[in-house]
Amino acid sequence: MAPGVRDAFRTLFREHTPDADETAAERWLDELVRDGRYTEDVYAAG
């Protein structure tokens, strides 16, 4: 599920940011992670 959430964030960023491309969206998401504004909590059920 985590990859799908990351994809959704990048898509939203591109849709709402003029002239944004995939590189800009990835950079934006990386900044959110680095700044502690986005954290993934991924687990596996066994």
PDB file of N, CA, C and O in Angstrom:
ATOM      1  N   MET A   1       0.806  -1.189   0.000  1.00  0.00           N
ATOM      2  CA  MET A   1       0.000   0.000   0.000  1.00  0.00           C
ATOM      3  C   MET A   1       0.854   1.258   0.000  1.00  0.00           C
ATOM      4  O   MET A   1       0.463   2.262  -0.597  1.00  0.00           O
ATOM      5  N   ALA A   2       2.010   1.230   0.655  1.00  0.00           N
ATOM      6  CA  ALA A   2       2.857   2.424   0.755  1.00  0.00           C
ATOM      7  C   ALA A   2       3.230   2.993  -0.615  1.00  0.00           C
ATOM      8  O   ALA A   2       3.162   4.209  -0.794  1.00  0.00           O
ATOM      9  N   PRO A   3       3.619   2.168  -1.583  1.00  0.00           N
ATOM     10  CA  PRO A   3       3.939   2.734  -2.898  1.00  0.00           C
ATOM     11  C   PRO A   3       2.744   3.445  -3.532  1.00  0.00           C
ATOM     12  O   PRO A   3       2.913   4.463  -4.203  1.00  0.00           O
ATOM     13  N   GLY A   4       1.554   2.922  -3.325  1.00  0.00           N
ATOM     14  CA  GLY A   4       0.364   3.562  -3.867  1.00  0.00           C
ATOM     15  C   GLY A   4       0.090   4.914  -3.221  1.00  0.00           C
ATOM     16  O   GLY A   4      -0.343   5.850  -3.893  1.00  0.00           O
ATOM     17  N   VAL A   5       0.340   5.017  -1.926  1.00  0.00           N
ATOM     18  CA  VAL A   5       0.156   6.287  -1.221  1.00  0.00           C
ATOM     19  C   VAL A   5       1.166   7.309  -1.735  1.00  0.00           C
ATOM     20  O   VAL A   5       0.814   8.461  -1.990  1.00  0.00           O
ATOM     21  N   ARG A   6       2.422   6.887  -1.885  1.00  0.00           N
ATOM     22  CA  ARG A   6       3.447   7.793  -2.421  1.00  0.00           C
ATOM     23  C   ARG A   6       3.066   8.255  -3.828  1.00  0.00           C
ATOM     24  O   ARG A   6       3.213   9.432  -4.155  1.00  0.00           O
ATOM     25  N   ASP A   7       2.581   7.339  -4.654  1.00  0.00           N
ATOM     26  CA  ASP A   7       2.145   7.707  -6.009  1.00  0.00           C
ATOM     27  C   ASP A   7       1.017   8.733  -5.961  1.00  0.00           C
ATOM     28  O   ASP A   7       1.005   9.693  -6.732  1.00  0.00           O
ATOM     29  N   ALA A   8       0.071   8.520  -5.048  1.00  0.00           N
ATOM     30  CA  ALA A   8      -1.055   9.449  -4.926  1.00  0.00           C
ATOM     31  C   ALA A   8      -0.573  10.843  -4.518  1.00  0.00           C
ATOM     32  O   ALA A   8      -1.041  11.841  -5.065  1.00  0.00           O
ATOM     33  N   PHE A   9       0.347  10.917  -3.572  1.00  0.00           N
ATOM     34  CA  PHE A   9       0.891  12.215  -3.161  1.00  0.00           C
ATOM     35  C   PHE A   9       1.582  12.917  -4.330  1.00  0.00           C
ATOM     36  O   PHE A   9       1.379  14.111  -4.551  1.00  0.00           O
ATOM     37  N   ARG A  10       2.398  12.170  -5.075  1.00  0.00           N
ATOM     38  CA  ARG A  10       3.088  12.773  -6.220  1.00  0.00           C
ATOM     39  C   ARG A  10       2.092  13.252  -7.275  1.00  0.00           C
ATOM     40  O   ARG A  10       2.263  14.325  -7.852  1.00  0.00           O
ATOM     41  N   THR A  11       1.058  12.460  -7.525  1.00  0.00           N
ATOM     42  CA  THR A  11       0.032  12.846  -8.500  1.00  0.00           C
ATOM     43  C   THR A  11      -0.673  14.124  -8.063  1.00  0.00           C
ATOM     44  O   THR A  11      -0.849  15.043  -8.863  1.00  0.00           O
ATOM     45  N   LEU A  12      -1.073  14.184  -6.807  1.00  0.00           N
ATOM     46  CA  LEU A  12      -1.739  15.389  -6.295  1.00  0.00           C
ATOM     47  C   LEU A  12      -0.838  16.613  -6.408  1.00  0.00           C
ATOM     48  O   LEU A  12      -1.290  17.693  -6.788  1.00  0.00           O
ATOM     49  N   PHE A  13       0.428  16.438  -6.077  1.00  0.00           N
ATOM     50  CA  PHE A  13       1.372  17.554  -6.178  1.00  0.00           C
ATOM     51  C   PHE A  13       1.436  18.062  -7.619  1.00  0.00           C
ATOM     52  O   PHE A  13       1.356  19.267  -7.858  1.00  0.00           O
ATOM     53  N   ARG A  14       1.579  17.144  -8.578  1.00  0.00           N
ATOM     54  CA  ARG A  14       1.674  17.544  -9.988  1.00  0.00           C
ATOM     55  C   ARG A  14       0.389  18.224 -10.452  1.00  0.00           C
ATOM     56  O   ARG A  14       0.449  19.195 -11.205  1.00  0.00           O
ATOM     57  N   GLU A  15      -0.765  17.735 -10.018  1.00  0.00           N
ATOM     58  CA  GLU A  15      -2.042  18.302 -10.438  1.00  0.00           C
ATOM     59  C   GLU A  15      -2.279  19.702  -9.873  1.00  0.00           C
ATOM     60  O   GLU A  15      -2.982  20.505 -10.486  1.00  0.00           O
ATOM     61  N   HIS A  16      -1.706  19.994  -8.724  1.00  0.00           N
ATOM     62  CA  HIS A  16      -1.977  21.262  -8.046  1.00  0.00           C
ATOM     63  C   HIS A  16      -0.789  22.216  -8.036  1.00  0.00           C
ATOM     64  O   HIS A  16      -0.849  23.270  -7.403  1.00  0.00           O
ATOM     65  N   THR A  17       0.285  21.862  -8.727  1.00  0.00           N
ATOM     66  CA  THR A  17       1.466  22.718  -8.798  1.00  0.00           C
ATOM     67  C   THR A  17       1.758  23.001 -10.264  1.00  0.00           C
ATOM     68  O   THR A  17       2.119  22.095 -11.015  1.00  0.00           O
ATOM     69  N   PRO A  18       1.604  24.255 -10.672  1.00  0.00           N
ATOM     70  CA  PRO A  18       1.854  24.596 -12.081  1.00  0.00           C
ATOM     71  C   PRO A  18       3.267  24.189 -12.524  1.00  0.00           C
ATOM     72  O   PRO A  18       4.244  24.417 -11.811  1.00  0.00           O
ATOM     73  N   ASP A  19       3.350  23.598 -13.688  1.00  0.00           N
ATOM     74  CA  ASP A  19       4.618  23.200 -14.324  1.00  0.00           C
ATOM     75  C   ASP A  19       5.409  22.149 -13.553  1.00  0.00           C
ATOM     76  O   ASP A  19       6.596  21.966 -13.822  1.00  0.00           O
ATOM     77  N   ALA A  20       4.791  21.458 -12.610  1.00  0.00           N
ATOM     78  CA  ALA A  20       5.498  20.418 -11.853  1.00  0.00           C
ATOM     79  C   ALA A  20       5.578  19.146 -12.690  1.00  0.00           C
ATOM     80  O   ALA A  20       4.618  18.761 -13.358  1.00  0.00           O
ATOM     81  N   ASP A  21       6.731  18.510 -12.639  1.00  0.00           N
ATOM     82  CA  ASP A  21       6.904  17.230 -13.312  1.00  0.00           C
ATOM     83  C   ASP A  21       7.184  16.160 -12.255  1.00  0.00           C
ATOM     84  O   ASP A  21       7.162  16.442 -11.057  1.00  0.00           O
ATOM     85  N   GLU A  22       7.444  14.944 -12.702  1.00  0.00           N
ATOM     86  CA  GLU A  22       7.679  13.828 -11.778  1.00  0.00           C
ATOM     87  C   GLU A  22       8.896  14.088 -10.890  1.00  0.00           C
ATOM     88  O   GLU A  22       8.885  13.738  -9.710  1.00  0.00           O
ATOM     89  N   THR A  23       9.930  14.690 -11.439  1.00  0.00           N
ATOM     90  CA  THR A  23      11.136  14.981 -10.656  1.00  0.00           C
ATOM     91  C   THR A  23      10.834  15.954  -9.523  1.00  0.00           C
ATOM     92  O   THR A  23      11.282  15.758  -8.393  1.00  0.00           O
ATOM     93  N   ALA A  24      10.072  17.003  -9.827  1.00  0.00           N
ATOM     94  CA  ALA A  24       9.700  17.985  -8.805  1.00  0.00           C
ATOM     95  C   ALA A  24       8.822  17.339  -7.738  1.00  0.00           C
ATOM     96  O   ALA A  24       8.976  17.625  -6.550  1.00  0.00           O
ATOM     97  N   ALA A  25       7.912  16.479  -8.152  1.00  0.00           N
ATOM     98  CA  ALA A  25       7.031  15.802  -7.202  1.00  0.00           C
ATOM     99  C   ALA A  25       7.830  14.889  -6.280  1.00  0.00           C
ATOM    100  O   ALA A  25       7.570  14.840  -5.077  1.00  0.00           O
ATOM    101  N   GLU A  26       8.790  14.173  -6.830  1.00  0.00           N
ATOM    102  CA  GLU A  26       9.623  13.280  -6.012  1.00  0.00           C
ATOM    103  C   GLU A  26      10.470  14.090  -5.041  1.00  0.00           C
ATOM    104  O   GLU A  26      10.619  13.712  -3.879  1.00  0.00           O
ATOM    105  N   ARG A  27      11.019  15.189  -5.506  1.00  0.00           N
ATOM    106  CA  ARG A  27      11.824  16.063  -4.643  1.00  0.00           C
ATOM    107  C   ARG A  27      10.967  16.611  -3.495  1.00  0.00           C
ATOM    108  O   ARG A  27      11.408  16.645  -2.346  1.00  0.00           O
ATOM    109  N   TRP A  28       9.735  17.039  -3.817  1.00  0.00           N
ATOM    110  CA  TRP A  28       8.816  17.551  -2.803  1.00  0.00           C
ATOM    111  C   TRP A  28       8.517  16.490  -1.746  1.00  0.00           C
ATOM    112  O   TRP A  28       8.553  16.774  -0.549  1.00  0.00           O
ATOM    113  N   LEU A  29       8.219  15.260  -2.193  1.00  0.00           N
ATOM    114  CA  LEU A  29       7.912  14.186  -1.256  1.00  0.00           C
ATOM    115  C   LEU A  29       9.133  13.842  -0.406  1.00  0.00           C
ATOM    116  O   LEU A  29       9.003  13.598   0.794  1.00  0.00           O
ATOM    117  N   ASP A  30      10.300  13.820  -1.009  1.00  0.00           N
ATOM    118  CA  ASP A  30      11.530  13.561  -0.245  1.00  0.00           C
ATOM    119  C   ASP A  30      11.749  14.625   0.824  1.00  0.00           C
ATOM    120  O   ASP A  30      12.205  14.315   1.925  1.00  0.00           O
ATOM    121  N   GLU A  31      11.425  15.884   0.504  1.00  0.00           N
ATOM    122  CA  GLU A  31      11.555  16.966   1.480  1.00  0.00           C
ATOM    123  C   GLU A  31      10.583  16.775   2.641  1.00  0.00           C
ATOM    124  O   GLU A  31      10.936  17.018   3.795  1.00  0.00           O
ATOM    125  N   LEU A  32       9.355  16.341   2.337  1.00  0.00           N
ATOM    126  CA  LEU A  32       8.392  16.070   3.402  1.00  0.00           C
ATOM    127  C   LEU A  32       8.928  15.006   4.354  1.00  0.00           C
ATOM    128  O   LEU A  32       8.827  15.154   5.572  1.00  0.00           O
ATOM    129  N   VAL A  33       9.493  13.945   3.808  1.00  0.00           N
ATOM    130  CA  VAL A  33      10.060  12.869   4.625  1.00  0.00           C
ATOM    131  C   VAL A  33      11.227  13.400   5.441  1.00  0.00           C
ATOM    132  O   VAL A  33      11.291  13.172   6.649  1.00  0.00           O
ATOM    133  N   ARG A  34      12.141  14.098   4.803  1.00  0.00           N
ATOM    134  CA  ARG A  34      13.333  14.621   5.475  1.00  0.00           C
ATOM    135  C   ARG A  34      12.968  15.585   6.610  1.00  0.00           C
ATOM    136  O   ARG A  34      13.620  15.598   7.654  1.00  0.00           O
ATOM    137  N   ASP A  35      11.917  16.394   6.395  1.00  0.00           N
ATOM    138  CA  ASP A  35      11.498  17.370   7.401  1.00  0.00           C
ATOM    139  C   ASP A  35      10.607  16.761   8.484  1.00  0.00           C
ATOM    140  O   ASP A  35      10.186  17.462   9.404  1.00  0.00           O
ATOM    141  N   GLY A  36      10.318  15.469   8.381  1.00  0.00           N
ATOM    142  CA  GLY A  36       9.485  14.800   9.366  1.00  0.00           C
ATOM    143  C   GLY A  36       8.006  15.115   9.233  1.00  0.00           C
ATOM    144  O   GLY A  36       7.238  14.926  10.177  1.00  0.00           O
ATOM    145  N   ARG A  37       7.605  15.596   8.062  1.00  0.00           N
ATOM    146  CA  ARG A  37       6.196  15.956   7.837  1.00  0.00           C
ATOM    147  C   ARG A  37       5.404  14.806   7.225  1.00  0.00           C
ATOM    148  O   ARG A  37       4.176  14.862   7.159  1.00  0.00           O
ATOM    149  N   TYR A  38       6.093  13.778   6.782  1.00  0.00           N
ATOM    150  CA  TYR A  38       5.444  12.589   6.236  1.00  0.00           C
ATOM    151  C   TYR A  38       6.230  11.376   6.699  1.00  0.00           C
ATOM    152  O   TYR A  38       7.441  11.281   6.499  1.00  0.00           O
ATOM    153  N   THR A  39       5.514  10.452   7.323  1.00  0.00           N
ATOM    154  CA  THR A  39       6.142   9.235   7.824  1.00  0.00           C
ATOM    155  C   THR A  39       5.316   8.055   7.360  1.00  0.00           C
ATOM    156  O   THR A  39       4.086   8.081   7.419  1.00  0.00           O
ATOM    157  N   GLU A  40       5.998   7.019   6.896  1.00  0.00           N
ATOM    158  CA  GLU A  40       5.310   5.811   6.487  1.00  0.00           C
ATOM    159  C   GLU A  40       5.363   4.805   7.620  1.00  0.00           C
ATOM    160  O   GLU A  40       6.410   4.581   8.227  1.00  0.00           O
ATOM    161  N   ASP A  41       4.227   4.207   7.891  1.00  0.00           N
ATOM    162  CA  ASP A  41       4.145   3.136   8.887  1.00  0.00           C
ATOM    163  C   ASP A  41       3.695   1.896   8.128  1.00  0.00           C
ATOM    164  O   ASP A  41       2.502   1.672   7.922  1.00  0.00           O
ATOM    165  N   VAL A  42       4.650   1.113   7.728  1.00  0.00           N
ATOM    166  CA  VAL A  42       4.369  -0.048   6.885  1.00  0.00           C
ATOM    167  C   VAL A  42       4.567  -1.322   7.713  1.00  0.00           C
ATOM    168  O   VAL A  42       5.577  -1.482   8.397  1.00  0.00           O
ATOM    169  N   TYR A  43       3.604  -2.207   7.638  1.00  0.00           N
ATOM    170  CA  TYR A  43       3.707  -3.474   8.348  1.00  0.00           C
ATOM    171  C   TYR A  43       3.214  -4.597   7.452  1.00  0.00           C
ATOM    172  O   TYR A  43       2.505  -4.382   6.469  1.00  0.00           O
ATOM    173  N   ALA A  44       3.608  -5.780   7.823  1.00  0.00           N
ATOM    174  CA  ALA A  44       3.172  -6.950   7.073  1.00  0.00           C
ATOM    175  C   ALA A  44       2.458  -7.897   8.038  1.00  0.00           C
ATOM    176  O   ALA A  44       2.942  -8.169   9.137  1.00  0.00           O
ATOM    177  N   ALA A  45       1.336  -8.374   7.616  1.00  0.00           N
ATOM    178  CA  ALA A  45       0.597  -9.345   8.423  1.00  0.00           C
ATOM    179  C   ALA A  45       1.006 -10.736   7.990  1.00  0.00           C
ATOM    180  O   ALA A  45       1.130 -11.006   6.796  1.00  0.00           O
ATOM    181  N   GLY A  46       1.207 -11.586   8.912  1.00  0.00           N
ATOM    182  CA  GLY A  46       1.672 -12.902   8.551  1.00  0.00           C
ATOM    183  C   GLY A  46       0.783 -13.946   8.975  1.00  0.00           C
ATOM    184  O   GLY A  46       1.054 -15.123   8.734  1.00  0.00           O
TER     185      GLY A  46
END
